[in-house]
């Protein structure tokens, strides 16, 4: 394997970002308002930061943890509002963006306790994902322990 294909190598990381942009059908500056690659990245990274902080006992009273949890709530409200614009993250079509966003709203919740009940559009989105035949098949393969 050449150096440019090894994880951790800058060309590999840049290639991954470019592939992500292409797969999601996103322009760097589409003028449409919402920067969806930032939305996806922010959701996942904020939740990962909250997860790490939840595992550090000393962080329980930290103002940083409080701020991260506040940002998580803001991000969830923003995502919920954006899902009012269409059934999927890229609008009318199911895309790679939807596949990427399932993780922070399903699997991540097994490791970080947060409530999606106040976010009806996220709940409806997850229901739509769960009704897709390919998703149901993947959940069957994953086994009964894999819950959404």
Secondary structure, DSSP 4 states (H G I P E B T S, - for coil): --GGGSTTSHHHHHHHHHHHHHHHT--S--SSS--HHHHHHHHHHHHHHHHHHHT-GGGGG-HHHHHHHHHHHHHHHHHHHHGGG-SBTTBSS--HHHHHHHHHHTGGGGTS----TT-HHHHHHHHHHHHSHHHHHHHHHH-TT---
